[in-house]
Amino acid sequence: MLACKSQSIDVTLTPEKVYKQEANILRNRGFNVKETVDLEPYDKAHAMIIAQQQQ
């Protein structure tokens, strides 16, 4: 599980674009992204990315 704080990564992009960007980085590093869970309304511009390392 990766905690993604979009405003800490890039304030010029929308949170959704940052989440996609970070999920793609995980894919490129050999992970299978299972789900991205937006944490709104509990945490603004935060998400959890659930991934599993490919065998």
mmCIF file as Biopython writes it, N, C-alpha, C and O atoms, coordinates in Angstrom:
data_model
#
loop_
_atom_site.group_PDB
_atom_site.id
_atom_site.type_symbol
_atom_site.label_atom_id
_atom_site.label_alt_id
_atom_site.label_comp_id
_atom_site.label_asym_id
_atom_site.label_entity_id
_atom_site.label_seq_id
_atom_site.pdbx_PDB_ins_code
_atom_site.Cartn_x
_atom_site.Cartn_y
_atom_site.Cartn_z
_atom_site.occupancy
_atom_site.B_iso_or_equiv
_atom_site.auth_seq_id
_atom_site.auth_asym_id
_atom_site.pdbx_PDB_model_num
ATOM 1   N N  . MET A ? 1  ? 0.848   -1.168  0.000   1.0 0.0 1  A 1 
ATOM 2   C CA . MET A ? 1  ? 0.000   0.000   0.000   1.0 0.0 1  A 1 
ATOM 3   C C  . MET A ? 1  ? 0.896   1.233   0.000   1.0 0.0 1  A 1 
ATOM 4   O O  . MET A ? 1  ? 1.835   1.339   0.788   1.0 0.0 1  A 1 
ATOM 5   N N  . LEU A ? 2  ? 0.587   2.152   -0.891  1.0 0.0 2  A 1 
ATOM 6   C CA . LEU A ? 2  ? 1.322   3.399   -0.994  1.0 0.0 2  A 1 
ATOM 7   C C  . LEU A ? 2  ? 0.396   4.549   -0.643  1.0 0.0 2  A 1 
ATOM 8   O O  . LEU A ? 2  ? -0.653  4.716   -1.266  1.0 0.0 2  A 1 
ATOM 9   N N  . ALA A ? 3  ? 0.773   5.338   0.345   1.0 0.0 3  A 1 
ATOM 10  C CA . ALA A ? 3  ? 0.014   6.538   0.680   1.0 0.0 3  A 1 
ATOM 11  C C  . ALA A ? 3  ? 0.476   7.641   -0.261  1.0 0.0 3  A 1 
ATOM 12  O O  . ALA A ? 3  ? 1.655   7.994   -0.284  1.0 0.0 3  A 1 
ATOM 13  N N  . CYS A ? 4  ? -0.446  8.177   -1.027  1.0 0.0 4  A 1 
ATOM 14  C CA . CYS A ? 4  ? -0.127  9.189   -2.030  1.0 0.0 4  A 1 
ATOM 15  C C  . CYS A ? 4  ? -0.719  10.527  -1.612  1.0 0.0 4  A 1 
ATOM 16  O O  . CYS A ? 4  ? -1.938  10.695  -1.583  1.0 0.0 4  A 1 
ATOM 17  N N  . LYS A ? 5  ? 0.151   11.477  -1.288  1.0 0.0 5  A 1 
ATOM 18  C CA . LYS A ? 5  ? -0.261  12.827  -0.916  1.0 0.0 5  A 1 
ATOM 19  C C  . LYS A ? 5  ? 0.006   13.709  -2.133  1.0 0.0 5  A 1 
ATOM 20  O O  . LYS A ? 5  ? 1.121   14.199  -2.309  1.0 0.0 5  A 1 
ATOM 21  N N  . SER A ? 6  ? -0.999  13.912  -2.966  1.0 0.0 6  A 1 
ATOM 22  C CA . SER A ? 6  ? -0.795  14.529  -4.274  1.0 0.0 6  A 1 
ATOM 23  C C  . SER A ? 6  ? -0.199  15.926  -4.209  1.0 0.0 6  A 1 
ATOM 24  O O  . SER A ? 6  ? 0.635   16.270  -5.046  1.0 0.0 6  A 1 
ATOM 25  N N  . GLN A ? 7  ? -0.598  16.734  -3.248  1.0 0.0 7  A 1 
ATOM 26  C CA . GLN A ? 7  ? -0.086  18.097  -3.162  1.0 0.0 7  A 1 
ATOM 27  C C  . GLN A ? 7  ? 1.382   18.128  -2.753  1.0 0.0 7  A 1 
ATOM 28  O O  . GLN A ? 7  ? 2.066   19.120  -3.003  1.0 0.0 7  A 1 
ATOM 29  N N  . SER A ? 8  ? 1.872   17.074  -2.139  1.0 0.0 8  A 1 
ATOM 30  C CA . SER A ? 8  ? 3.291   16.985  -1.799  1.0 0.0 8  A 1 
ATOM 31  C C  . SER A ? 8  ? 4.125   16.561  -2.997  1.0 0.0 8  A 1 
ATOM 32  O O  . SER A ? 8  ? 5.338   16.770  -3.019  1.0 0.0 8  A 1 
ATOM 33  N N  . ILE A ? 9  ? 3.478   15.967  -3.993  1.0 0.0 9  A 1 
ATOM 34  C CA . ILE A ? 9  ? 4.192   15.495  -5.183  1.0 0.0 9  A 1 
ATOM 35  C C  . ILE A ? 9  ? 4.204   16.568  -6.264  1.0 0.0 9  A 1 
ATOM 36  O O  . ILE A ? 9  ? 5.263   16.890  -6.802  1.0 0.0 9  A 1 
ATOM 37  N N  . ASP A ? 10 ? 3.036   17.124  -6.590  1.0 0.0 10 A 1 
ATOM 38  C CA . ASP A ? 10 ? 2.959   18.143  -7.637  1.0 0.0 10 A 1 
ATOM 39  C C  . ASP A ? 10 ? 1.690   18.976  -7.448  1.0 0.0 10 A 1 
ATOM 40  O O  . ASP A ? 10 ? 0.583   18.483  -7.664  1.0 0.0 10 A 1 
ATOM 41  N N  . VAL A ? 11 ? 1.852   20.223  -7.051  1.0 0.0 11 A 1 
ATOM 42  C CA . VAL A ? 11 ? 0.694   21.083  -6.807  1.0 0.0 11 A 1 
ATOM 43  C C  . VAL A ? 11 ? 0.075   21.619  -8.088  1.0 0.0 11 A 1 
ATOM 44  O O  . VAL A ? 11 ? -1.027  22.167  -8.057  1.0 0.0 11 A 1 
ATOM 45  N N  . THR A ? 12 ? 0.775   21.469  -9.226  1.0 0.0 12 A 1 
ATOM 46  C CA . THR A ? 12 ? 0.256   22.001  -10.485 1.0 0.0 12 A 1 
ATOM 47  C C  . THR A ? 12 ? -0.704  21.042  -11.173 1.0 0.0 12 A 1 
ATOM 48  O O  . THR A ? 12 ? -1.435  21.447  -12.077 1.0 0.0 12 A 1 
ATOM 49  N N  . LEU A ? 13 ? -0.718  19.780  -10.761 1.0 0.0 13 A 1 
ATOM 50  C CA . LEU A ? 13 ? -1.603  18.774  -11.357 1.0 0.0 13 A 1 
ATOM 51  C C  . LEU A ? 13 ? -2.797  18.512  -10.451 1.0 0.0 13 A 1 
ATOM 52  O O  . LEU A ? 13 ? -2.751  18.766  -9.247  1.0 0.0 13 A 1 
ATOM 53  N N  . THR A ? 14 ? -3.869  18.000  -11.052 1.0 0.0 14 A 1 
ATOM 54  C CA . THR A ? 14 ? -5.008  17.586  -10.246 1.0 0.0 14 A 1 
ATOM 55  C C  . THR A ? 14 ? -4.609  16.329  -9.459  1.0 0.0 14 A 1 
ATOM 56  O O  . THR A ? 14 ? -3.742  15.573  -9.896  1.0 0.0 14 A 1 
ATOM 57  N N  . PRO A ? 15 ? -5.238  16.109  -8.304  1.0 0.0 15 A 1 
ATOM 58  C CA . PRO A ? 15 ? -4.913  14.905  -7.535  1.0 0.0 15 A 1 
ATOM 59  C C  . PRO A ? 15 ? -5.072  13.619  -8.357  1.0 0.0 15 A 1 
ATOM 60  O O  . PRO A ? 15 ? -4.254  12.707  -8.241  1.0 0.0 15 A 1 
ATOM 61  N N  . GLU A ? 16 ? -6.111  13.544  -9.179  1.0 0.0 16 A 1 
ATOM 62  C CA . GLU A ? 16 ? -6.349  12.339  -9.967  1.0 0.0 16 A 1 
ATOM 63  C C  . GLU A ? 16 ? -5.189  12.062  -10.931 1.0 0.0 16 A 1 
ATOM 64  O O  . GLU A ? 16 ? -4.812  10.907  -11.129 1.0 0.0 16 A 1 
ATOM 65  N N  . LYS A ? 17 ? -4.629  13.102  -11.522 1.0 0.0 17 A 1 
ATOM 66  C CA . LYS A ? 17 ? -3.490  12.925  -12.435 1.0 0.0 17 A 1 
ATOM 67  C C  . LYS A ? 17 ? -2.252  12.457  -11.677 1.0 0.0 17 A 1 
ATOM 68  O O  . LYS A ? 17 ? -1.482  11.640  -12.182 1.0 0.0 17 A 1 
ATOM 69  N N  . VAL A ? 18 ? -2.064  12.970  -10.476 1.0 0.0 18 A 1 
ATOM 70  C CA . VAL A ? 18 ? -0.929  12.541  -9.662  1.0 0.0 18 A 1 
ATOM 71  C C  . VAL A ? 18 ? -1.085  11.077  -9.276  1.0 0.0 18 A 1 
ATOM 72  O O  . VAL A ? 18 ? -0.111  10.325  -9.311  1.0 0.0 18 A 1 
ATOM 73  N N  . TYR A ? 19 ? -2.291  10.661  -8.910  1.0 0.0 19 A 1 
ATOM 74  C CA . TYR A ? 19 ? -2.527  9.262   -8.549  1.0 0.0 19 A 1 
ATOM 75  C C  . TYR A ? 19 ? -2.208  8.347   -9.732  1.0 0.0 19 A 1 
ATOM 76  O O  . TYR A ? 19 ? -1.567  7.310   -9.562  1.0 0.0 19 A 1 
ATOM 77  N N  . LYS A ? 20 ? -2.650  8.728   -10.921 1.0 0.0 20 A 1 
ATOM 78  C CA . LYS A ? 20 ? -2.370  7.928   -12.125 1.0 0.0 20 A 1 
ATOM 79  C C  . LYS A ? 20 ? -0.872  7.877   -12.406 1.0 0.0 20 A 1 
ATOM 80  O O  . LYS A ? 20 ? -0.331  6.830   -12.762 1.0 0.0 20 A 1 
ATOM 81  N N  . GLN A ? 21 ? -0.212  9.017   -12.243 1.0 0.0 21 A 1 
ATOM 82  C CA . GLN A ? 21 ? 1.232   9.093   -12.469 1.0 0.0 21 A 1 
ATOM 83  C C  . GLN A ? 21 ? 1.974   8.163   -11.513 1.0 0.0 21 A 1 
ATOM 84  O O  . GLN A ? 21 ? 2.869   7.432   -11.936 1.0 0.0 21 A 1 
ATOM 85  N N  . GLU A ? 22 ? 1.619   8.181   -10.255 1.0 0.0 22 A 1 
ATOM 86  C CA . GLU A ? 22 ? 2.280   7.344   -9.258  1.0 0.0 22 A 1 
ATOM 87  C C  . GLU A ? 22 ? 1.971   5.862   -9.478  1.0 0.0 22 A 1 
ATOM 88  O O  . GLU A ? 22 ? 2.837   5.010   -9.278  1.0 0.0 22 A 1 
ATOM 89  N N  . ALA A ? 23 ? 0.743   5.555   -9.888  1.0 0.0 23 A 1 
ATOM 90  C CA . ALA A ? 23 ? 0.389   4.163   -10.201 1.0 0.0 23 A 1 
ATOM 91  C C  . ALA A ? 23 ? 1.215   3.669   -11.380 1.0 0.0 23 A 1 
ATOM 92  O O  . ALA A ? 23 ? 1.650   2.518   -11.385 1.0 0.0 23 A 1 
ATOM 93  N N  . ASN A ? 24 ? 1.439   4.513   -12.374 1.0 0.0 24 A 1 
ATOM 94  C CA . ASN A ? 24 ? 2.263   4.128   -13.524 1.0 0.0 24 A 1 
ATOM 95  C C  . ASN A ? 24 ? 3.710   3.890   -13.116 1.0 0.0 24 A 1 
ATOM 96  O O  . ASN A ? 24 ? 4.361   2.990   -13.646 1.0 0.0 24 A 1 
ATOM 97  N N  . ILE A ? 25 ? 4.217   4.681   -12.188 1.0 0.0 25 A 1 
ATOM 98  C CA . ILE A ? 25 ? 5.577   4.451   -11.690 1.0 0.0 25 A 1 
ATOM 99  C C  . ILE A ? 25 ? 5.670   3.078   -11.042 1.0 0.0 25 A 1 
ATOM 100 O O  . ILE A ? 25 ? 6.639   2.351   -11.264 1.0 0.0 25 A 1 
ATOM 101 N N  . LEU A ? 26 ? 4.664   2.715   -10.239 1.0 0.0 26 A 1 
ATOM 102 C CA . LEU A ? 26 ? 4.650   1.384   -9.624  1.0 0.0 26 A 1 
ATOM 103 C C  . LEU A ? 26 ? 4.611   0.290   -10.684 1.0 0.0 26 A 1 
ATOM 104 O O  . LEU A ? 26 ? 5.332   -0.701  -10.575 1.0 0.0 26 A 1 
ATOM 105 N N  . ARG A ? 27 ? 3.776   0.459   -11.708 1.0 0.0 27 A 1 
ATOM 106 C CA . ARG A ? 27 ? 3.695   -0.540  -12.794 1.0 0.0 27 A 1 
ATOM 107 C C  . ARG A ? 27 ? 5.052   -0.697  -13.476 1.0 0.0 27 A 1 
ATOM 108 O O  . ARG A ? 27 ? 5.485   -1.815  -13.752 1.0 0.0 27 A 1 
ATOM 109 N N  . ASN A ? 28 ? 5.712   0.409   -13.744 1.0 0.0 28 A 1 
ATOM 110 C CA . ASN A ? 28 ? 7.015   0.378   -14.408 1.0 0.0 28 A 1 
ATOM 111 C C  . ASN A ? 28 ? 8.084   -0.282  -13.554 1.0 0.0 28 A 1 
ATOM 112 O O  . ASN A ? 28 ? 9.106   -0.729  -14.074 1.0 0.0 28 A 1 
ATOM 113 N N  . ARG A ? 29 ? 7.858   -0.348  -12.252 1.0 0.0 29 A 1 
ATOM 114 C CA . ARG A ? 29 ? 8.813   -0.977  -11.332 1.0 0.0 29 A 1 
ATOM 115 C C  . ARG A ? 29 ? 8.423   -2.406  -10.973 1.0 0.0 29 A 1 
ATOM 116 O O  . ARG A ? 29 ? 8.971   -2.995  -10.042 1.0 0.0 29 A 1 
ATOM 117 N N  . GLY A ? 30 ? 7.465   -2.958  -11.727 1.0 0.0 30 A 1 
ATOM 118 C CA . GLY A ? 30 ? 7.131   -4.367  -11.564 1.0 0.0 30 A 1 
ATOM 119 C C  . GLY A ? 30 ? 5.992   -4.671  -10.614 1.0 0.0 30 A 1 
ATOM 120 O O  . GLY A ? 30 ? 5.891   -5.795  -10.122 1.0 0.0 30 A 1 
ATOM 121 N N  . PHE A ? 31 ? 5.139   -3.711  -10.345 1.0 0.0 31 A 1 
ATOM 122 C CA . PHE A ? 31 ? 3.998   -3.938  -9.462  1.0 0.0 31 A 1 
ATOM 123 C C  . PHE A ? 31 ? 2.713   -4.014  -10.277 1.0 0.0 31 A 1 
ATOM 124 O O  . PHE A ? 31 ? 2.580   -3.364  -11.314 1.0 0.0 31 A 1 
ATOM 125 N N  . ASN A ? 32 ? 1.781   -4.807  -9.798  1.0 0.0 32 A 1 
ATOM 126 C CA . ASN A ? 32 ? 0.456   -4.894  -10.371 1.0 0.0 32 A 1 
ATOM 127 C C  . ASN A ? 32 ? -0.471  -4.047  -9.495  1.0 0.0 32 A 1 
ATOM 128 O O  . ASN A ? 32 ? -0.763  -4.414  -8.356  1.0 0.0 32 A 1 
ATOM 129 N N  . VAL A ? 33 ? -0.929  -2.920  -10.028 1.0 0.0 33 A 1 
ATOM 130 C CA . VAL A ? 33 ? -1.779  -2.016  -9.258  1.0 0.0 33 A 1 
ATOM 131 C C  . VAL A ? 33 ? -3.186  -2.591  -9.217  1.0 0.0 33 A 1 
ATOM 132 O O  . VAL A ? 33 ? -3.830  -2.768  -10.251 1.0 0.0 33 A 1 
ATOM 133 N N  . LYS A ? 34 ? -3.650  -2.878  -8.015  1.0 0.0 34 A 1 
ATOM 134 C CA . LYS A ? 34 ? -4.962  -3.493  -7.819  1.0 0.0 34 A 1 
ATOM 135 C C  . LYS A ? 34 ? -6.078  -2.460  -7.717  1.0 0.0 34 A 1 
ATOM 136 O O  . LYS A ? 34 ? -7.161  -2.644  -8.271  1.0 0.0 34 A 1 
ATOM 137 N N  . GLU A ? 35 ? -5.798  -1.361  -6.995  1.0 0.0 35 A 1 
ATOM 138 C CA . GLU A ? 35 ? -6.863  -0.391  -6.724  1.0 0.0 35 A 1 
ATOM 139 C C  . GLU A ? 35 ? -6.257  0.923   -6.245  1.0 0.0 35 A 1 
ATOM 140 O O  . GLU A ? 35 ? -5.209  0.944   -5.600  1.0 0.0 35 A 1 
ATOM 141 N N  . THR A ? 36 ? -6.932  2.010   -6.573  1.0 0.0 36 A 1 
ATOM 142 C CA . THR A ? 36 ? -6.600  3.322   -6.029  1.0 0.0 36 A 1 
ATOM 143 C C  . THR A ? 36 ? -7.817  3.811   -5.260  1.0 0.0 36 A 1 
ATOM 144 O O  . THR A ? 36 ? -8.904  3.951   -5.821  1.0 0.0 36 A 1 
ATOM 145 N N  . VAL A ? 37 ? -7.627  4.069   -3.978  1.0 0.0 37 A 1 
ATOM 146 C CA . VAL A ? 37 ? -8.724  4.478   -3.100  1.0 0.0 37 A 1 
ATOM 147 C C  . VAL A ? 37 ? -8.543  5.945   -2.725  1.0 0.0 37 A 1 
ATOM 148 O O  . VAL A ? 37 ? -7.623  6.294   -1.986  1.0 0.0 37 A 1 
ATOM 149 N N  . ASP A ? 38 ? -9.415  6.793   -3.233  1.0 0.0 38 A 1 
ATOM 150 C CA . ASP A ? 38 ? -9.396  8.213   -2.899  1.0 0.0 38 A 1 
ATOM 151 C C  . ASP A ? 38 ? -9.912  8.362   -1.466  1.0 0.0 38 A 1 
ATOM 152 O O  . ASP A ? 38 ? -10.957 7.810   -1.123  1.0 0.0 38 A 1 
ATOM 153 N N  . LEU A ? 39 ? -9.191  9.097   -0.640  1.0 0.0 39 A 1 
ATOM 154 C CA . LEU A ? 39 ? -9.553  9.221   0.774   1.0 0.0 39 A 1 
ATOM 155 C C  . LEU A ? 39 ? -10.452 10.406  1.091   1.0 0.0 39 A 1 
ATOM 156 O O  . LEU A ? 39 ? -10.695 10.694  2.263   1.0 0.0 39 A 1 
ATOM 157 N N  . GLU A ? 40 ? -10.954 11.101  0.069   1.0 0.0 40 A 1 
ATOM 158 C CA . GLU A ? 40 ? -11.946 12.166  0.282   1.0 0.0 40 A 1 
ATOM 159 C C  . GLU A ? 40 ? -13.202 11.526  0.850   1.0 0.0 40 A 1 
ATOM 160 O O  . GLU A ? 40 ? -13.516 10.418  0.415   1.0 0.0 40 A 1 
ATOM 161 N N  . PRO A ? 41 ? -13.908 12.075  1.721   1.0 0.0 41 A 1 
ATOM 162 C CA . PRO A ? 41 ? -13.808 13.383  2.352   1.0 0.0 41 A 1 
ATOM 163 C C  . PRO A ? 41 ? -12.930 13.382  3.601   1.0 0.0 41 A 1 
ATOM 164 O O  . PRO A ? 41 ? -12.827 14.404  4.278   1.0 0.0 41 A 1 
ATOM 165 N N  . TYR A ? 42 ? -12.301 12.260  3.914   1.0 0.0 42 A 1 
ATOM 166 C CA . TYR A ? 42 ? -11.520 12.165  5.150   1.0 0.0 42 A 1 
ATOM 167 C C  . TYR A ? 42 ? -10.197 12.916  5.057   1.0 0.0 42 A 1 
ATOM 168 O O  . TYR A ? 42 ? -9.786  13.579  6.009   1.0 0.0 42 A 1 
ATOM 169 N N  . ASP A ? 43 ? -9.532  12.812  3.908   1.0 0.0 43 A 1 
ATOM 170 C CA . ASP A ? 43 ? -8.280  13.530  3.654   1.0 0.0 43 A 1 
ATOM 171 C C  . ASP A ? 43 ? -8.328  14.091  2.253   1.0 0.0 43 A 1 
ATOM 172 O O  . ASP A ? 43 ? -8.433  13.346  1.278   1.0 0.0 43 A 1 
ATOM 173 N N  . LYS A ? 44 ? -8.252  15.403  2.153   1.0 0.0 44 A 1 
ATOM 174 C CA . LYS A ? 44 ? -8.298  16.059  0.850   1.0 0.0 44 A 1 
ATOM 175 C C  . LYS A ? 44 ? -6.984  15.805  0.090   1.0 0.0 44 A 1 
ATOM 176 O O  . LYS A ? 44 ? -5.894  15.951  0.643   1.0 0.0 44 A 1 
ATOM 177 N N  . ALA A ? 45 ? -7.115  15.423  -1.182  1.0 0.0 45 A 1 
ATOM 178 C CA . ALA A ? 45 ? -5.976  15.215  -2.084  1.0 0.0 45 A 1 
ATOM 179 C C  . ALA A ? 45 ? -5.042  14.100  -1.609  1.0 0.0 45 A 1 
ATOM 180 O O  . ALA A ? 45 ? -3.829  14.174  -1.809  1.0 0.0 45 A 1 
ATOM 181 N N  . HIS A ? 46 ? -5.611  13.068  -0.979  1.0 0.0 46 A 1 
ATOM 182 C CA . HIS A ? 46 ? -4.850  11.902  -0.544  1.0 0.0 46 A 1 
ATOM 183 C C  . HIS A ? 46 ? -5.519  10.639  -1.097  1.0 0.0 46 A 1 
ATOM 184 O O  . HIS A ? 46 ? -6.738  10.579  -1.259  1.0 0.0 46 A 1 
ATOM 185 N N  . ALA A ? 47 ? -4.687  9.638   -1.380  1.0 0.0 47 A 1 
ATOM 186 C CA . ALA A ? 47 ? -5.211  8.347   -1.831  1.0 0.0 47 A 1 
ATOM 187 C C  . ALA A ? 47 ? -4.283  7.242   -1.361  1.0 0.0 47 A 1 
ATOM 188 O O  . ALA A ? 47 ? -3.114  7.474   -1.053  1.0 0.0 47 A 1 
ATOM 189 N N  . MET A ? 48 ? -4.826  6.044   -1.314  1.0 0.0 48 A 1 
ATOM 190 C CA . MET A ? 48 ? -4.032  4.847   -1.068  1.0 0.0 48 A 1 
ATOM 191 C C  . MET A ? 48 ? -4.002  4.061   -2.371  1.0 0.0 48 A 1 
ATOM 192 O O  . MET A ? 48 ? -5.044  3.803   -2.973  1.0 0.0 48 A 1 
ATOM 193 N N  . ILE A ? 49 ? -2.819  3.686   -2.798  1.0 0.0 49 A 1 
ATOM 194 C CA . ILE A ? 49 ? -2.674  2.867   -3.999  1.0 0.0 49 A 1 
ATOM 195 C C  . ILE A ? 49 ? -2.279  1.479   -3.533  1.0 0.0 49 A 1 
ATOM 196 O O  . ILE A ? 49 ? -1.239  1.303   -2.898  1.0 0.0 49 A 1 
ATOM 197 N N  . ILE A ? 50 ? -3.114  0.485   -3.850  1.0 0.0 50 A 1 
ATOM 198 C CA . ILE A ? 50 ? -2.869  -0.882  -3.442  1.0 0.0 50 A 1 
ATOM 199 C C  . ILE A ? 50 ? -2.243  -1.605  -4.619  1.0 0.0 50 A 1 
ATOM 200 O O  . ILE A ? 50 ? -2.804  -1.637  -5.714  1.0 0.0 50 A 1 
ATOM 201 N N  . ALA A ? 51 ? -1.079  -2.181  -4.383  1.0 0.0 51 A 1 
ATOM 202 C CA . ALA A ? 51 ? -0.336  -2.856  -5.450  1.0 0.0 51 A 1 
ATOM 203 C C  . ALA A ? 51 ? 0.324   -4.109  -4.913  1.0 0.0 51 A 1 
ATOM 204 O O  . ALA A ? 51 ? 0.575   -4.244  -3.715  1.0 0.0 51 A 1 
ATOM 205 N N  . GLN A ? 52 ? 0.598   -5.020  -5.829  1.0 0.0 52 A 1 
ATOM 206 C CA . GLN A ? 52 ? 1.282   -6.272  -5.462  1.0 0.0 52 A 1 
ATOM 207 C C  . GLN A ? 52 ? 2.440   -6.496  -6.413  1.0 0.0 52 A 1 
ATOM 208 O O  . GLN A ? 52 ? 2.307   -6.314  -7.623  1.0 0.0 52 A 1 
ATOM 209 N N  . GLN A ? 53 ? 3.567   -6.889  -5.865  1.0 0.0 53 A 1 
ATOM 210 C CA . GLN A ? 53 ? 4.735   -7.123  -6.710  1.0 0.0 53 A 1 
ATOM 211 C C  . GLN A ? 53 ? 4.490   -8.342  -7.590  1.0 0.0 53 A 1 
ATOM 212 O O  . GLN A ? 53 ? 4.053   -9.389  -7.114  1.0 0.0 53 A 1 
ATOM 213 N N  . GLN A ? 54 ? 4.777   -8.190  -8.879  1.0 0.0 54 A 1 
ATOM 214 C CA . GLN A ? 54 ? 4.582   -9.297  -9.813  1.0 0.0 54 A 1 
ATOM 215 C C  . GLN A ? 54 ? 5.652   -10.341 -9.611  1.0 0.0 54 A 1 
ATOM 216 O O  . GLN A ? 54 ? 6.799   -10.021 -9.301  1.0 0.0 54 A 1 
ATOM 217 N N  . GLN A ? 55 ? 5.277   -11.575 -9.787  1.0 0.0 55 A 1 
ATOM 218 C CA . GLN A ? 55 ? 6.220   -12.688 -9.602  1.0 0.0 55 A 1 
ATOM 219 C C  . GLN A ? 55 ? 6.990   -12.973 -10.856 1.0 0.0 55 A 1 
ATOM 220 O O  . GLN A ? 55 ? 7.826   -13.877 -10.875 1.0 0.0 55 A 1 
#
